[in-house]
């Protein structure tokens, strides 16, 4: 018999951020019980700095996705609070919903260096501009590639010739 896991905590970190005067909205929990917080793109740095000083010292994962064709793009951050023994680590998820026409958000590279290649991949595949990122350029696609291939409204070109591929 499968037992459904219930969570007594509901938005503890969201409430903590709001008490500090930061704009954060509780979105629920993911399948592993990680609290998901919606943040404004303009507030990502202040919220990231607050969480870093609170102890979230590791960016486990940053990625992006497209909600729907013509819809918003989402930049997602999974943060960990690692302790010395790496036991009972806390985790949190931040989601920033971005305007598709000008998807722009501040880079968290200066807080967590692990954001370097992850933000570059999100830029390369979705066209999200991570402001103040030191190396923001294509990482998977050729430099002269047109468009953002992971967007749901992307039209694949009929032909693309790789130059000097060997």
C-alpha positions as CSV (number, residue, x, y, z in Angstrom):
1,X,0.0,0.0,0.0
2,X,1.4,3.4,-1.0
3,X,1.5,6.0,1.7
4,X,1.0,9.6,0.8
5,X,3.5,11.9,2.4
6,X,2.0,15.0,4.0
7,X,3.9,18.1,4.9
8,X,3.3,20.1,8.0
9,X,5.6,22.9,7.0
10,X,4.0,25.2,4.5
11,X,6.2,27.9,3.2
12,X,8.6,28.4,6.2
13,X,11.3,29.9,4.0
14,X,8.7,31.9,2.0
15,X,7.4,33.4,5.3
16,X,11.0,34.1,6.5
17,X,11.8,36.0,3.3
18,X,8.5,38.0,3.5
19,X,9.4,38.9,7.2
20,X,12.7,40.3,5.9
21,X,10.7,42.5,3.5
22,X,11.5,40.5,0.4
23,X,8.8,39.6,-2.2
24,X,8.3,35.9,-2.4
25,X,5.2,33.7,-3.1
26,X,4.8,30.1,-1.9
27,X,4.1,27.8,-4.8
28,X,3.9,24.5,-2.9
29,X,6.3,21.5,-2.7
30,X,7.8,19.4,-5.5
31,X,7.7,15.6,-5.5
32,X,10.6,15.4,-3.0
33,X,9.1,17.8,-0.6
34,X,11.3,20.8,-1.6
35,X,9.6,24.2,-1.0
36,X,9.1,26.1,-4.3
37,X,9.2,29.9,-4.1
38,X,8.1,32.3,-6.9
39,X,10.4,35.3,-7.0
40,X,10.3,38.4,-9.2
41,X,13.1,38.5,-11.7
42,X,14.1,41.9,-10.3
43,X,14.4,40.4,-6.8
44,X,16.5,37.4,-7.6
45,X,19.8,38.9,-6.4
46,X,18.4,40.2,-3.1
47,X,16.6,37.0,-2.3
48,X,19.7,34.9,-3.4
49,X,21.9,37.0,-1.1
50,X,19.5,36.6,1.8
51,X,19.3,32.8,1.3
52,X,23.1,32.6,1.0
53,X,23.6,34.5,4.3
54,X,20.9,32.2,5.8
55,X,23.1,29.2,4.9
56,X,22.2,28.1,1.4
57,X,25.8,27.9,0.3
58,X,25.4,25.6,-2.8
59,X,23.6,26.0,-6.1
60,X,22.8,22.4,-7.0
61,X,21.1,23.1,-10.2
62,X,20.0,26.0,-12.4
63,X,17.9,25.4,-15.5
64,X,15.1,26.9,-17.6
65,X,11.9,25.8,-19.3
66,X,9.2,27.2,-21.6
67,X,5.7,27.2,-20.1
68,X,3.9,27.1,-23.5
69,X,4.4,28.5,-27.0
70,X,4.3,32.3,-26.7
71,X,4.2,32.0,-22.9
72,X,6.6,32.9,-20.2
73,X,10.1,31.4,-19.7
74,X,11.1,30.2,-16.3
75,X,14.5,30.3,-14.7
76,X,14.8,27.7,-11.9
77,X,17.3,27.5,-9.1
78,X,17.7,24.6,-6.6
79,X,19.7,25.6,-3.6
80,X,21.2,23.5,-0.8
81,X,22.2,24.3,2.7
82,X,25.2,22.0,3.2
83,X,26.6,21.3,6.6
84,X,30.0,19.8,7.5
85,X,28.8,16.2,7.5
86,X,26.4,16.7,4.5
87,X,23.6,15.2,6.5
88,X,20.0,16.5,6.6
89,X,20.7,19.1,4.1
90,X,17.9,21.7,3.5
91,X,16.9,22.4,-0.1
92,X,14.8,25.1,-1.7
93,X,13.7,25.9,-5.2
94,X,13.4,29.4,-6.6
95,X,11.4,30.1,-9.8
96,X,11.5,33.4,-11.7
97,X,8.9,33.8,-14.5
98,X,10.3,35.9,-17.4
99,X,8.8,37.9,-20.2
100,X,9.3,36.0,-23.4
101,X,10.0,39.1,-25.5
102,X,12.9,40.3,-23.3
103,X,13.8,37.5,-20.9
104,X,16.3,39.1,-18.6
105,X,17.4,38.4,-15.1
106,X,20.5,39.0,-13.0
107,X,23.1,36.3,-12.9
108,X,23.8,34.6,-9.6
109,X,27.3,33.7,-10.7
110,X,28.8,36.1,-8.3
111,X,27.1,34.3,-5.4
112,X,27.4,30.7,-6.6
113,X,30.2,30.0,-9.1
114,X,28.4,26.8,-10.1
115,X,25.9,29.0,-12.0
116,X,28.5,29.6,-14.7
117,X,27.8,26.8,-17.3
118,X,24.2,26.3,-16.1
119,X,23.2,29.9,-16.9
120,X,25.1,29.7,-20.2
121,X,23.1,26.6,-21.2
122,X,19.8,28.4,-20.3
123,X,21.0,31.3,-22.4
124,X,22.0,29.2,-25.3
125,X,18.8,27.1,-25.5
126,X,16.2,29.6,-24.3
127,X,17.6,33.0,-24.9
128,X,17.5,34.2,-21.3
129,X,19.9,37.1,-20.8
130,X,21.7,36.7,-17.4
131,X,22.8,40.2,-16.7
132,X,26.4,40.6,-15.4
133,X,27.3,37.0,-16.3
134,X,31.1,37.2,-17.2
135,X,31.0,34.6,-20.0
136,X,27.5,34.7,-21.4
137,X,27.8,33.1,-24.9
138,X,26.7,30.0,-26.7
139,X,27.9,26.8,-25.1
140,X,26.1,24.0,-27.0
141,X,25.1,25.6,-30.3
142,X,27.4,27.1,-32.9
143,X,28.0,30.9,-32.4
144,X,26.2,31.8,-35.5
145,X,23.0,29.7,-34.7
146,X,19.8,31.7,-35.1
147,X,17.1,31.3,-32.5
148,X,16.7,29.4,-29.2
149,X,16.1,25.7,-30.0
150,X,14.4,24.6,-26.7
151,X,11.6,27.2,-27.0
152,X,8.3,25.6,-27.8
153,X,7.7,27.9,-30.7
154,X,11.1,27.4,-32.3
155,X,11.0,26.4,-36.0
156,X,13.9,24.0,-36.9
157,X,15.8,25.2,-40.0
158,X,15.6,23.0,-43.0
159,X,19.3,23.0,-43.5
160,X,22.3,24.0,-41.4
161,X,25.9,23.5,-42.5
162,X,28.6,23.0,-39.9
163,X,31.8,24.8,-40.8
164,X,35.1,23.3,-39.8
165,X,33.5,20.6,-37.7
166,X,36.5,18.3,-37.8
